[in-house]
Structures are given as C-alpha cells and as structure tokens.
Amino acid sequence: MRPLIVIALLFFLASCQRTKKVSYSIDYNTEEVHPGKIIVETQCNICHSPTASHEQRLAPPLIAVKKHYISEETTQKEFSEDLQIWFDNPTEDNAKMYGAVRRFGVMPKLILSNEDLEKVSDYIYNYDIEQPEWFEDHYNEEKRKGFPMRNRNRI
C-alpha cells in the first residue's frame, strides 16, 4: 500500500511541476461604456434603482427624472444647468418632482464633482435609461390623472 501512495504523490508533484501556458481569447465588446453610466450605476442607482419594485424604492428611478426634466424643447445645456442647480441646492422649492418629494423627501446634498455631474447629465440626456418594469404603466397612469410631468417654471 505504501508504494502506491509514494507513486501517487510523485505523480501529483510531477504534474504540478509542468505548467502549460493557456491563452484565452475573449471577445469583449469594443464599445466603451459611457463614463456617466458608470457613475449612475455605482452611485445614483443606490437610491434611484431601476430594479426596485414600486413599493420598495428609495427614490424615483432616473427615467422618471429624465421625463420630468426633459421635454422636446429642452436642450442638453438647459438640462445640465437644471441638474447642476438641483445638486447645488436640493430643496423643495427647487423640485420639479413634487410627488417624489412628498413620498421620499428631498434628496440629500451629495458630493459629486462638476465634471462627474456633467458626465451623468450627458448620459441621462443622450442615452436610453434603464427603467423598471412597472414604470411605463405608472407614468401613463399619472398622465391620465392629469398630473403635470414637467414644470418648466420651476427648477
């Protein structure tokens, strides 16, 4: 029995000594991820989660923010300025999303560099934003009730 153990051990050690170089070919998508999307996914979606249920969310999903802040006439510059104003001074008086403020309160003041905020603004304005499964029905119901989805007189 002992010689069998010694042979197995020698075989094991010999196989560990031989290393094979293995190369893997991974086909990564060559498109770069928008830096604003990375910030949204790592910082904003903590509260503005597109996967939270309607009942369990901590804040409105960012698609709701986009629909409240951006109309067909809103330029990217206007949206970026509105977002900057909100980040500089998130108060009830500066809110466009009155229902969200009633439900969740005012967003806490966050530290985000102007450069990062500009990336987030560009991403939200120019790209499709992930939305919860329930959002479209909720949004359409609010429109049917006659709630204004945009109020350009207030920031």
C-alpha positions in Angstrom: 0.0 0.0 0.0 2.8 2.3 0.9 4.5 2.2 -2.6 1.1 3.1 -4.1 0.9 6.2 -2.0 4.5 7.2 -2.9 3.8 6.7 -6.6 0.6 8.7 -6.4 2.4 11.5 -4.6 5.3 11.5 -7.1 2.8 11.6 -10.0 0.9 14.5 -8.3 4.1 16.5 -7.7 5.3 15.9 -11.3 2.0 17.1 -12.7 2.2 20.3 -10.6 5.7 21.0 -11.9 4.6 21.0 -15.5 2.8 24.2 -16.4 1.0 24.8 -19.6 0.6 28.2 -21.0 -3.0 28.6 -21.8 -4.2 31.6 -23.7 -7.8 32.6 -23.8 -9.4 34.5 -26.5 -12.2 36.7 -25.0 -14.3 38.7 -27.4 -15.1 41.9 -25.5 -17.5 44.4 -26.9 -15.2 47.1 -28.3 -17.7 49.9 -27.4 -16.6 51.8 -24.4 -19.1 52.2 -21.6 -20.2 55.9 -21.1 -18.5 57.3 -18.0 -21.8 58.8 -16.9 -23.4 55.3 -17.0 -20.7 54.0 -14.7 -21.3 56.9 -12.2 -25.1 56.3 -12.4 -24.7 52.5 -11.8 -22.2 52.9 -8.9 -23.6 56.0 -7.2 -27.0 57.1 -8.3 -28.7 53.7 -8.6 -28.2 53.0 -4.9 -31.3 55.1 -4.4 -32.7 55.5 -7.9 -32.6 51.8 -8.6 -34.2 50.7 -11.9 -34.8 47.2 -10.4 -36.6 48.2 -7.2 -40.3 47.5 -7.0 -42.7 50.4 -6.9 -43.2 49.8 -3.2 -39.6 49.2 -2.2 -37.9 52.1 -3.9 -35.9 54.8 -2.1 -36.2 57.5 -4.8 -37.8 57.8 -8.2 -36.0 55.9 -11.0 -33.8 58.1 -13.2 -36.1 57.5 -16.1 -38.7 59.5 -14.1 -36.2 62.2 -13.5 -35.4 62.3 -17.2 -39.1 62.5 -18.2 -39.7 65.4 -15.6 -36.7 67.4 -16.6 -36.5 66.9 -20.3 -39.1 67.9 -22.9 -38.8 68.0 -26.7 -37.8 71.7 -26.3 -35.2 71.1 -23.6 -31.6 71.5 -24.7 -28.8 69.5 -23.3 -27.3 72.7 -21.8 -30.6 73.5 -20.1 -30.9 70.0 -18.7 -27.3 70.1 -17.5 -27.9 73.5 -15.8 -31.1 72.3 -14.1 -29.3 69.3 -12.8 -26.4 71.4 -11.5 -28.9 73.8 -9.8 -30.6 70.8 -8.1 -27.3 69.3 -7.0 -26.1 72.6 -5.6 -29.2 73.2 -3.7 -31.7 70.3 -3.4 -34.7 71.9 -1.7 -38.4 71.5 -2.0 -38.6 74.9 -3.7 -36.2 73.7 -6.4 -38.0 70.5 -7.1 -39.8 69.6 -10.3 -40.9 66.2 -9.0 -43.4 67.3 -6.3 -44.8 63.8 -5.8 -41.4 62.3 -5.3 -40.6 65.0 -2.7 -43.8 64.2 -0.9 -43.1 60.5 -0.9 -39.3 60.4 -0.4 -38.4 63.8 0.9 -35.7 66.0 -0.7 -32.6 64.2 -1.9 -29.7 64.7 0.4 -27.0 67.1 -0.8 -24.3 64.9 -2.4 -20.7 65.5 -3.3 -20.2 65.0 -7.0 -17.6 66.9 -8.9 -18.9 69.2 -11.7 -17.0 67.0 -14.2 -18.8 63.9 -13.0 -22.2 65.6 -12.9 -21.6 66.7 -16.5 -20.9 63.0 -17.4 -24.1 61.9 -15.7 -26.1 64.7 -17.3 -24.7 63.8 -20.8 -25.6 60.1 -20.2 -29.1 60.8 -18.9 -29.9 63.3 -21.7 -28.4 61.3 -24.6 -28.9 57.7 -23.8 -31.8 55.3 -23.1 -32.0 55.0 -19.3 -32.9 51.6 -17.8 -36.4 51.7 -16.4 -38.3 49.4 -14.0 -40.9 47.0 -15.5 -43.7 48.9 -13.7 -42.6 52.4 -14.8 -44.4 52.8 -18.1 -47.8 51.8 -16.6 -47.2 54.2 -13.7 -46.1 57.0 -15.9 -49.1 56.7 -18.2 -51.5 56.5 -15.2 -50.1 59.7 -13.8 -50.6 61.4 -17.2 -54.2 60.1 -17.4 -54.8 61.6 -13.9 -53.7 65.0 -15.3 -50.5 65.4 -13.2 -48.0 67.6 -15.0 -45.0 65.6 -15.9 -42.9 68.8 -16.5 -43.0 72.2 -14.9 -40.6 74.5 -16.6 -41.4 77.5 -14.4 -39.6 75.8 -11.5 -36.3 74.1 -11.4 
